[in-house]
Amino acid sequence: MASLKVEMVVKEEELKKEMAGRRSADELLEKLTSQMEAIKVSAVEEFKSTEAYDDNNTKYFLAGFSLLKRQAKEKYPDLDFEAFQPFEDDESVMPVEEVDGGTT
């Protein structure tokens, strides 16, 4: 009977160590997950400030613009949609608040 009590105490100690290790691992996982989220946000913001981001936005905007013109020509064949062209200058495509200081 005494050997069972000793064995039980040993098993309880092992269990406590494992539980502490698991808590420590869970805390580390939570910390690393939080760091990864911060890194993702930072990476996205950094990419948004690059020329590649602007190039992608421009490319997809122009592709969508061309698609819209093509669909409009099919829907309204009597109208001239060639008059509608994307702007050539950066100032024309800037958001309103950046162009005139935010007053509309």
MARGUGU-671156 format. One record per residue: residue number from 0; residue in one letter; x, y, z of N, C-alpha, C in turn. Coordinates in nm, 2 decimals, decimal comma, padded with zeros to 4 digits, m for minus. Layout:
<rs>
@resi NUM | resn a | n_c1 X | n_c2 Y | n_c3 Z | ca_c1 X | ca_c2 Y | ca_c3 Z | c_c1 X | c_c2 Y | c_c3 Z
...
</rs>
This chain:
<rs>
@resi 0 | resn m | n_c1 00,08 | n_c2 m00,12 | n_c3 00,00 | ca_c1 00,00 | ca_c2 00,00 | ca_c3 00,00 | c_c1 00,09 | c_c2 00,13 | c_c3 00,00
@resi 1 | resn a | n_c1 00,19 | n_c2 00,12 | n_c3 00,07 | ca_c1 00,28 | ca_c2 00,24 | ca_c3 00,08 | c_c1 00,35 | c_c2 00,26 | c_c3 m00,05
@resi 2 | resn s | n_c1 00,38 | n_c2 00,15 | n_c3 m00,13 | ca_c1 00,44 | ca_c2 00,17 | ca_c3 m00,26 | c_c1 00,34 | c_c2 00,23 | c_c3 m00,36
@resi 3 | resn l | n_c1 00,21 | n_c2 00,21 | n_c3 m00,34 | ca_c1 00,11 | ca_c2 00,27 | ca_c3 m00,43 | c_c1 00,10 | c_c2 00,42 | c_c3 m00,40
@resi 4 | resn k | n_c1 00,11 | n_c2 00,46 | n_c3 m00,27 | ca_c1 00,11 | ca_c2 00,60 | ca_c3 m00,24 | c_c1 00,23 | c_c2 00,67 | c_c3 m00,30
@resi 5 | resn v | n_c1 00,35 | n_c2 00,61 | n_c3 m00,29 | ca_c1 00,47 | ca_c2 00,67 | ca_c3 m00,34 | c_c1 00,46 | c_c2 00,68 | c_c3 m00,49
@resi 6 | resn e | n_c1 00,41 | n_c2 00,58 | n_c3 m00,55 | ca_c1 00,39 | ca_c2 00,58 | ca_c3 m00,70 | c_c1 00,29 | c_c2 00,69 | c_c3 m00,74
@resi 7 | resn m | n_c1 00,18 | n_c2 00,70 | n_c3 m00,66 | ca_c1 00,08 | ca_c2 00,80 | ca_c3 m00,69 | c_c1 00,14 | c_c2 00,94 | c_c3 m00,68
@resi 8 | resn v | n_c1 00,22 | n_c2 00,97 | n_c3 m00,58 | ca_c1 00,29 | ca_c2 01,10 | ca_c3 m00,56 | c_c1 00,38 | c_c2 01,13 | c_c3 m00,67
@resi 9 | resn v | n_c1 00,46 | n_c2 01,02 | n_c3 m00,72 | ca_c1 00,55 | ca_c2 01,04 | ca_c3 m00,83 | c_c1 00,47 | c_c2 01,08 | c_c3 m00,96
@resi 10 | resn k | n_c1 00,36 | n_c2 01,01 | n_c3 m00,98 | ca_c1 00,28 | ca_c2 01,03 | ca_c3 m01,10 | c_c1 00,21 | c_c2 01,17 | c_c3 m01,09
@resi 11 | resn e | n_c1 00,17 | n_c2 01,21 | n_c3 m00,97 | ca_c1 00,12 | ca_c2 01,35 | ca_c3 m00,96 | c_c1 00,22 | c_c2 01,46 | c_c3 m00,99
@resi 12 | resn e | n_c1 00,35 | n_c2 01,43 | n_c3 m00,94 | ca_c1 00,46 | ca_c2 01,53 | ca_c3 m00,97 | c_c1 00,48 | c_c2 01,53 | c_c3 m01,12
@resi 13 | resn e | n_c1 00,48 | n_c2 01,42 | n_c3 m01,19 | ca_c1 00,50 | ca_c2 01,41 | ca_c3 m01,33 | c_c1 00,39 | c_c2 01,49 | c_c3 m01,40
@resi 14 | resn l | n_c1 00,27 | n_c2 01,47 | n_c3 m01,36 | ca_c1 00,16 | ca_c2 01,54 | ca_c3 m01,42 | c_c1 00,17 | c_c2 01,69 | c_c3 m01,40
@resi 15 | resn k | n_c1 00,21 | n_c2 01,73 | n_c3 m01,28 | ca_c1 00,22 | ca_c2 01,88 | ca_c3 m01,26 | c_c1 00,33 | c_c2 01,93 | c_c3 m01,35
@resi 16 | resn k | n_c1 00,44 | n_c2 01,86 | n_c3 m01,37 | ca_c1 00,55 | ca_c2 01,91 | ca_c3 m01,46 | c_c1 00,50 | c_c2 01,92 | c_c3 m01,60
@resi 17 | resn e | n_c1 00,42 | n_c2 01,81 | n_c3 m01,64 | ca_c1 00,37 | ca_c2 01,82 | ca_c3 m01,78 | c_c1 00,27 | c_c2 01,93 | c_c3 m01,80
@resi 18 | resn m | n_c1 00,18 | n_c2 01,95 | n_c3 m01,70 | ca_c1 00,09 | ca_c2 02,06 | ca_c3 m01,71 | c_c1 00,16 | c_c2 02,19 | c_c3 m01,71
@resi 19 | resn a | n_c1 00,26 | n_c2 02,21 | n_c3 m01,63 | ca_c1 00,34 | ca_c2 02,34 | ca_c3 m01,63 | c_c1 00,40 | c_c2 02,36 | c_c3 m01,77
@resi 20 | resn g | n_c1 00,46 | n_c2 02,25 | n_c3 m01,82 | ca_c1 00,52 | ca_c2 02,25 | ca_c3 m01,96 | c_c1 00,42 | c_c2 02,29 | c_c3 m02,06
@resi 21 | resn r | n_c1 00,30 | n_c2 02,23 | n_c3 m02,05 | ca_c1 00,20 | ca_c2 02,26 | ca_c3 m02,15 | c_c1 00,15 | c_c2 02,41 | c_c3 m02,14
@resi 22 | resn r | n_c1 00,13 | n_c2 02,46 | n_c3 m02,02 | ca_c1 00,10 | ca_c2 02,60 | ca_c3 m02,00 | c_c1 00,21 | c_c2 02,69 | c_c3 m02,06
@resi 23 | resn s | n_c1 00,33 | n_c2 02,65 | n_c3 m02,04 | ca_c1 00,44 | ca_c2 02,73 | ca_c3 m02,09 | c_c1 00,44 | c_c2 02,73 | c_c3 m02,24
@resi 24 | resn a | n_c1 00,41 | n_c2 02,61 | n_c3 m02,30 | ca_c1 00,40 | ca_c2 02,60 | ca_c3 m02,45 | c_c1 00,29 | c_c2 02,68 | c_c3 m02,50
@resi 25 | resn d | n_c1 00,17 | n_c2 02,67 | n_c3 m02,43 | ca_c1 00,05 | ca_c2 02,75 | ca_c3 m02,48 | c_c1 00,08 | c_c2 02,90 | c_c3 m02,47
@resi 26 | resn e | n_c1 00,15 | n_c2 02,95 | n_c3 m02,37 | ca_c1 00,18 | ca_c2 03,09 | ca_c3 m02,36 | c_c1 00,28 | c_c2 03,13 | c_c3 m02,47
@resi 27 | resn l | n_c1 00,38 | n_c2 03,04 | n_c3 m02,50 | ca_c1 00,47 | ca_c2 03,07 | ca_c3 m02,60 | c_c1 00,40 | c_c2 03,08 | c_c3 m02,74
@resi 28 | resn l | n_c1 00,31 | n_c2 02,98 | n_c3 m02,76 | ca_c1 00,23 | ca_c2 02,98 | ca_c3 m02,88 | c_c1 00,15 | c_c2 03,11 | c_c3 m02,90
@resi 29 | resn e | n_c1 00,09 | n_c2 03,15 | n_c3 m02,79 | ca_c1 00,01 | ca_c2 03,27 | ca_c3 m02,80 | c_c1 00,09 | c_c2 03,39 | c_c3 m02,83
@resi 30 | resn k | n_c1 00,21 | n_c2 03,40 | n_c3 m02,76 | ca_c1 00,30 | ca_c2 03,51 | ca_c3 m02,79 | c_c1 00,35 | c_c2 03,51 | c_c3 m02,93
@resi 31 | resn l | n_c1 00,39 | n_c2 03,40 | n_c3 m02,98 | ca_c1 00,44 | ca_c2 03,39 | ca_c3 m03,12 | c_c1 00,33 | c_c2 03,42 | c_c3 m03,22
@resi 32 | resn t | n_c1 00,21 | n_c2 03,37 | n_c3 m03,19 | ca_c1 00,09 | ca_c2 03,40 | ca_c3 m03,28 | c_c1 00,07 | c_c2 03,55 | c_c3 m03,29
@resi 33 | resn s | n_c1 00,08 | n_c2 03,62 | n_c3 m03,17 | ca_c1 00,06 | ca_c2 03,76 | ca_c3 m03,17 | c_c1 00,17 | c_c2 03,83 | c_c3 m03,25
@resi 34 | resn q | n_c1 00,29 | n_c2 03,79 | n_c3 m03,23 | ca_c1 00,40 | ca_c2 03,85 | ca_c3 m03,31 | c_c1 00,38 | c_c2 03,83 | c_c3 m03,46
@resi 35 | resn m | n_c1 00,34 | n_c2 03,71 | n_c3 m03,50 | ca_c1 00,31 | ca_c2 03,68 | ca_c3 m03,64 | c_c1 00,20 | c_c2 03,78 | c_c3 m03,70
@resi 36 | resn e | n_c1 00,10 | n_c2 03,80 | n_c3 m03,62 | ca_c1 00,00 | ca_c2 03,89 | ca_c3 m03,66 | c_c1 00,05 | c_c2 04,03 | c_c3 m03,68
@resi 37 | resn a | n_c1 00,14 | n_c2 04,08 | n_c3 m03,59 | ca_c1 00,20 | ca_c2 04,21 | ca_c3 m03,60 | c_c1 00,29 | c_c2 04,21 | c_c3 m03,73
@resi 38 | resn i | n_c1 00,36 | n_c2 04,11 | n_c3 m03,75 | ca_c1 00,45 | ca_c2 04,10 | ca_c3 m03,87 | c_c1 00,37 | c_c2 04,10 | c_c3 m04,00
@resi 39 | resn k | n_c1 00,26 | n_c2 04,03 | n_c3 m04,00 | ca_c1 00,18 | ca_c2 04,03 | ca_c3 m04,12 | c_c1 00,12 | c_c2 04,17 | c_c3 m04,15
@resi 40 | resn v | n_c1 00,08 | n_c2 04,24 | n_c3 m04,05 | ca_c1 00,02 | ca_c2 04,38 | ca_c3 m04,06 | c_c1 00,14 | c_c2 04,47 | c_c3 m04,12
@resi 41 | resn s | n_c1 00,25 | n_c2 04,45 | n_c3 m04,06 | ca_c1 00,37 | ca_c2 04,53 | ca_c3 m04,10 | c_c1 00,41 | c_c2 04,51 | c_c3 m04,24
@resi 42 | resn a | n_c1 00,41 | n_c2 04,38 | n_c3 m04,28 | ca_c1 00,45 | ca_c2 04,34 | ca_c3 m04,41 | c_c1 00,35 | c_c2 04,39 | c_c3 m04,52
@resi 43 | resn v | n_c1 00,22 | n_c2 04,39 | n_c3 m04,48 | ca_c1 00,12 | ca_c2 04,44 | ca_c3 m04,58 | c_c1 00,13 | c_c2 04,59 | c_c3 m04,59
@resi 44 | resn e | n_c1 00,15 | n_c2 04,66 | n_c3 m04,48 | ca_c1 00,17 | ca_c2 04,81 | ca_c3 m04,49 | c_c1 00,30 | c_c2 04,84 | c_c3 m04,57
@resi 45 | resn e | n_c1 00,40 | n_c2 04,77 | n_c3 m04,55 | ca_c1 00,53 | ca_c2 04,79 | ca_c3 m04,62 | c_c1 00,50 | c_c2 04,77 | c_c3 m04,77
@resi 46 | resn f | n_c1 00,43 | n_c2 04,66 | n_c3 m04,81 | ca_c1 00,41 | ca_c2 04,64 | ca_c3 m04,95 | c_c1 00,32 | c_c2 04,74 | c_c3 m05,01
@resi 47 | resn k | n_c1 00,22 | n_c2 04,79 | n_c3 m04,93 | ca_c1 00,13 | ca_c2 04,90 | ca_c3 m04,98 | c_c1 00,21 | c_c2 05,03 | c_c3 m05,02
@resi 48 | resn s | n_c1 00,33 | n_c2 05,04 | n_c3 m04,95 | ca_c1 00,41 | ca_c2 05,16 | ca_c3 m04,98 | c_c1 00,50 | c_c2 05,15 | c_c3 m05,09
@resi 49 | resn t | n_c1 00,50 | n_c2 05,03 | n_c3 m05,16 | ca_c1 00,60 | ca_c2 05,01 | ca_c3 m05,27 | c_c1 00,54 | c_c2 05,04 | c_c3 m05,40
@resi 50 | resn e | n_c1 00,63 | n_c2 05,05 | n_c3 m05,50 | ca_c1 00,58 | ca_c2 05,08 | ca_c3 m05,64 | c_c1 00,51 | c_c2 04,96 | c_c3 m05,70
@resi 51 | resn a | n_c1 00,55 | n_c2 04,84 | n_c3 m05,65 | ca_c1 00,48 | ca_c2 04,72 | ca_c3 m05,71 | c_c1 00,34 | c_c2 04,72 | c_c3 m05,67
@resi 52 | resn y | n_c1 00,30 | n_c2 04,76 | n_c3 m05,55 | ca_c1 00,16 | ca_c2 04,77 | ca_c3 m05,51 | c_c1 00,09 | c_c2 04,87 | c_c3 m05,60
@resi 53 | resn d | n_c1 00,15 | n_c2 04,98 | n_c3 m05,62 | ca_c1 00,08 | ca_c2 05,08 | ca_c3 m05,71 | c_c1 00,07 | c_c2 05,03 | c_c3 m05,85
@resi 54 | resn d | n_c1 00,17 | n_c2 04,96 | n_c3 m05,90 | ca_c1 00,17 | ca_c2 04,90 | ca_c3 m06,04 | c_c1 00,05 | c_c2 04,80 | c_c3 m06,05
@resi 55 | resn n | n_c1 00,04 | n_c2 04,71 | n_c3 m05,94 | ca_c1 m00,07 | ca_c2 04,61 | ca_c3 m05,95 | c_c1 m00,20 | c_c2 04,68 | c_c3 m05,94
@resi 56 | resn n | n_c1 m00,22 | n_c2 04,78 | n_c3 m05,86 | ca_c1 m00,35 | ca_c2 04,85 | ca_c3 m05,85 | c_c1 m00,38 | c_c2 04,91 | c_c3 m05,99
@resi 57 | resn t | n_c1 m00,29 | n_c2 04,98 | n_c3 m06,05 | ca_c1 m00,31 | ca_c2 05,04 | ca_c3 m06,17 | c_c1 m00,34 | c_c2 04,94 | c_c3 m06,28
@resi 58 | resn k | n_c1 m00,27 | n_c2 04,83 | n_c3 m06,28 | ca_c1 m00,29 | ca_c2 04,72 | ca_c3 m06,38 | c_c1 m00,44 | c_c2 04,67 | c_c3 m06,37
@resi 59 | resn y | n_c1 m00,48 | n_c2 04,64 | n_c3 m06,25 | ca_c1 m00,61 | ca_c2 04,58 | ca_c3 m06,23 | c_c1 m00,72 | c_c2 04,69 | c_c3 m06,25
@resi 60 | resn f | n_c1 m00,69 | n_c2 04,81 | n_c3 m06,22 | ca_c1 m00,79 | ca_c2 04,92 | ca_c3 m06,24 | c_c1 m00,81 | c_c2 04,93 | c_c3 m06,39
@resi 61 | resn l | n_c1 m00,70 | n_c2 04,94 | n_c3 m06,47 | ca_c1 m00,71 | ca_c2 04,95 | ca_c3 m06,61 | c_c1 m00,78 | c_c2 04,83 | c_c3 m06,68
@resi 62 | resn a | n_c1 m00,75 | n_c2 04,72 | n_c3 m06,63 | ca_c1 m00,82 | ca_c2 04,60 | ca_c3 m06,68 | c_c1 m00,97 | c_c2 04,60 | c_c3 m06,66
@resi 63 | resn g | n_c1 m01,01 | n_c2 04,64 | n_c3 m06,54 | ca_c1 m01,15 | ca_c2 04,66 | ca_c3 m06,51 | c_c1 m01,22 | c_c2 04,77 | c_c3 m06,59
@resi 64 | resn f | n_c1 m01,14 | n_c2 04,88 | n_c3 m06,61 | ca_c1 m01,19 | ca_c2 04,99 | ca_c3 m06,69 | c_c1 m01,22 | c_c2 04,94 | c_c3 m06,83
@resi 65 | resn s | n_c1 m01,12 | n_c2 04,87 | n_c3 m06,89 | ca_c1 m01,14 | ca_c2 04,82 | ca_c3 m07,02 | c_c1 m01,26 | c_c2 04,72 | c_c3 m07,03
@resi 66 | resn l | n_c1 m01,27 | n_c2 04,64 | n_c3 m06,93 | ca_c1 m01,39 | ca_c2 04,54 | ca_c3 m06,93 | c_c1 m01,52 | c_c2 04,62 | c_c3 m06,92
@resi 67 | resn l | n_c1 m01,52 | n_c2 04,72 | n_c3 m06,84 | ca_c1 m01,65 | ca_c2 04,80 | ca_c3 m06,83 | c_c1 m01,68 | c_c2 04,87 | c_c3 m06,96
@resi 68 | resn k | n_c1 m01,58 | n_c2 04,93 | n_c3 m07,03 | ca_c1 m01,61 | ca_c2 04,99 | ca_c3 m07,16 | c_c1 m01,66 | c_c2 04,89 | c_c3 m07,26
@resi 69 | resn r | n_c1 m01,60 | n_c2 04,77 | n_c3 m07,26 | ca_c1 m01,64 | ca_c2 04,67 | ca_c3 m07,36 | c_c1 m01,79 | c_c2 04,63 | c_c3 m07,33
@resi 70 | resn q | n_c1 m01,82 | n_c2 04,61 | n_c3 m07,20 | ca_c1 m01,96 | ca_c2 04,57 | ca_c3 m07,17 | c_c1 m02,05 | c_c2 04,68 | c_c3 m07,20
@resi 71 | resn a | n_c1 m02,01 | n_c2 04,80 | n_c3 m07,17 | ca_c1 m02,10 | ca_c2 04,92 | ca_c3 m07,20 | c_c1 m02,13 | c_c2 04,93 | c_c3 m07,35
@resi 72 | resn k | n_c1 m02,02 | n_c2 04,90 | n_c3 m07,43 | ca_c1 m02,04 | ca_c2 04,91 | ca_c3 m07,58 | c_c1 m02,14 | c_c2 04,81 | c_c3 m07,63
@resi 73 | resn e | n_c1 m02,13 | n_c2 04,69 | n_c3 m07,57 | ca_c1 m02,23 | ca_c2 04,58 | ca_c3 m07,60 | c_c1 m02,37 | c_c2 04,62 | c_c3 m07,56
@resi 74 | resn k | n_c1 m02,38 | n_c2 04,67 | n_c3 m07,45 | ca_c1 m02,52 | ca_c2 04,71 | ca_c3 m07,40 | c_c1 m02,57 | c_c2 04,83 | c_c3 m07,47
@resi 75 | resn y | n_c1 m02,49 | n_c2 04,93 | n_c3 m07,50 | ca_c1 m02,53 | ca_c2 05,05 | ca_c3 m07,56 | c_c1 m02,45 | c_c2 05,08 | c_c3 m07,68
@resi 76 | resn p | n_c1 m02,47 | n_c2 05,01 | n_c3 m07,79 | ca_c1 m02,39 | ca_c2 05,02 | ca_c3 m07,91 | c_c1 m02,40 | c_c2 05,15 | c_c3 m07,98
@resi 77 | resn d | n_c1 m02,50 | n_c2 05,23 | n_c3 m07,96 | ca_c1 m02,51 | ca_c2 05,36 | ca_c3 m08,02 | c_c1 m02,43 | c_c2 05,47 | c_c3 m07,95
@resi 78 | resn l | n_c1 m02,38 | n_c2 05,45 | n_c3 m07,84 | ca_c1 m02,30 | ca_c2 05,55 | ca_c3 m07,76 | c_c1 m02,15 | c_c2 05,53 | c_c3 m07,79
@resi 79 | resn d | n_c1 m02,08 | n_c2 05,64 | n_c3 m07,78 | ca_c1 m01,93 | ca_c2 05,64 | ca_c3 m07,81 | c_c1 m01,86 | c_c2 05,63 | c_c3 m07,67
@resi 80 | resn f | n_c1 m01,81 | n_c2 05,52 | n_c3 m07,63 | ca_c1 m01,74 | ca_c2 05,51 | ca_c3 m07,50 | c_c1 m01,59 | c_c2 05,53 | c_c3 m07,52
@resi 81 | resn e | n_c1 m01,54 | n_c2 05,56 | n_c3 m07,64 | ca_c1 m01,40 | ca_c2 05,59 | ca_c3 m07,65 | c_c1 m01,37 | c_c2 05,73 | c_c3 m07,59
@resi 82 | resn a | n_c1 m01,47 | n_c2 05,81 | n_c3 m07,57 | ca_c1 m01,44 | ca_c2 05,94 | ca_c3 m07,50 | c_c1 m01,40 | c_c2 05,92 | c_c3 m07,36
@resi 83 | resn f | n_c1 m01,43 | n_c2 05,81 | n_c3 m07,30 | ca_c1 m01,39 | ca_c2 05,78 | ca_c3 m07,16 | c_c1 m01,26 | c_c2 05,71 | c_c3 m07,16
@resi 84 | resn q | n_c1 m01,16 | n_c2 05,78 | n_c3 m07,11 | ca_c1 m01,03 | ca_c2 05,72 | ca_c3 m07,10 | c_c1 m00,97 | c_c2 05,74 | c_c3 m06,96
@resi 85 | resn p | n_c1 m00,89 | n_c2 05,65 | n_c3 m06,91 | ca_c1 m00,83 | ca_c2 05,67 | ca_c3 m06,78 | c_c1 m00,74 | c_c2 05,80 | c_c3 m06,78
@resi 86 | resn f | n_c1 m00,73 | n_c2 05,86 | n_c3 m06,67 | ca_c1 m00,65 | ca_c2 05,98 | ca_c3 m06,66 | c_c1 m00,50 | c_c2 05,95 | c_c3 m06,68
@resi 87 | resn e | n_c1 m00,43 | n_c2 06,04 | n_c3 m06,73 | ca_c1 m00,28 | ca_c2 06,02 | ca_c3 m06,76 | c_c1 m00,20 | c_c2 06,07 | c_c3 m06,65
@resi 88 | resn d | n_c1 m00,25 | n_c2 06,16 | n_c3 m06,57 | ca_c1 m00,17 | ca_c2 06,23 | ca_c3 m06,46 | c_c1 m00,21 | c_c2 06,18 | c_c3 m06,33
@resi 89 | resn d | n_c1 m00,11 | n_c2 06,18 | n_c3 m06,24 | ca_c1 m00,13 | ca_c2 06,13 | ca_c3 m06,10 | c_c1 m00,23 | c_c2 06,21 | c_c3 m06,02
@resi 90 | resn e | n_c1 m00,23 | n_c2 06,34 | n_c3 m06,04 | ca_c1 m00,31 | ca_c2 06,43 | ca_c3 m05,96 | c_c1 m00,46 | c_c2 06,40 | c_c3 m05,99
@resi 91 | resn s | n_c1 m00,50 | n_c2 06,36 | n_c3 m06,11 | ca_c1 m00,64 | ca_c2 06,33 | ca_c3 m06,14 | c_c1 m00,69 | c_c2 06,21 | c_c3 m06,07
@resi 92 | resn v | n_c1 m00,60 | n_c2 06,11 | n_c3 m06,04 | ca_c1 m00,65 | ca_c2 05,99 | ca_c3 m05,98 | c_c1 m00,62 | c_c2 05,98 | c_c3 m05,83
@resi 93 | resn m | n_c1 m00,58 | n_c2 06,09 | n_c3 m05,77 | ca_c1 m00,56 | ca_c2 06,10 | ca_c3 m05,63 | c_c1 m00,69 | c_c2 06,11 | c_c3 m05,56
@resi 94 | resn p | n_c1 m00,71 | n_c2 06,06 | n_c3 m05,44 | ca_c1 m00,83 | ca_c2 06,08 | ca_c3 m05,36 | c_c1 m00,85 | c_c2 06,23 | c_c3 m05,34
@resi 95 | resn v | n_c1 m00,98 | n_c2 06,27 | n_c3 m05,33 | ca_c1 m01,02 | ca_c2 06,41 | ca_c3 m05,32 | c_c1 m00,95 | c_c2 06,48 | c_c3 m05,21
@resi 96 | resn e | n_c1 m00,94 | n_c2 06,42 | n_c3 m05,09 | ca_c1 m00,88 | ca_c2 06,49 | ca_c3 m04,98 | c_c1 m00,73 | c_c2 06,51 | c_c3 m05,00
@resi 97 | resn e | n_c1 m00,66 | n_c2 06,44 | n_c3 m05,08 | ca_c1 m00,52 | ca_c2 06,46 | ca_c3 m05,11 | c_c1 m00,50 | c_c2 06,57 | c_c3 m05,21
@resi 98 | resn v | n_c1 m00,60 | n_c2 06,59 | n_c3 m05,30 | ca_c1 m00,59 | ca_c2 06,68 | ca_c3 m05,41 | c_c1 m00,61 | c_c2 06,83 | c_c3 m05,36
@resi 99 | resn d | n_c1 m00,72 | n_c2 06,84 | n_c3 m05,28 | ca_c1 m00,76 | ca_c2 06,98 | ca_c3 m05,25 | c_c1 m00,76 | c_c2 07,00 | c_c3 m05,09
@resi 100 | resn g | n_c1 m00,68 | n_c2 06,92 | n_c3 m05,02 | ca_c1 m00,67 | ca_c2 06,94 | ca_c3 m04,88 | c_c1 m00,79 | c_c2 06,89 | c_c3 m04,80
@resi 101 | resn g | n_c1 m00,88 | n_c2 06,81 | n_c3 m04,86 | ca_c1 m00,99 | ca_c2 06,75 | ca_c3 m04,78 | c_c1 m01,12 | c_c2 06,83 | c_c3 m04,79
@resi 102 | resn t | n_c1 m01,12 | n_c2 06,94 | n_c3 m04,86 | ca_c1 m01,25 | ca_c2 07,01 | ca_c3 m04,87 | c_c1 m01,32 | c_c2 06,97 | c_c3 m05,00
@resi 103 | resn t | n_c1 m01,44 | n_c2 06,94 | n_c3 m04,99 | ca_c1 m01,52 | ca_c2 06,90 | ca_c3 m05,11 | c_c1 m01,64 | c_c2 06,98 | c_c3 m05,12
</rs>
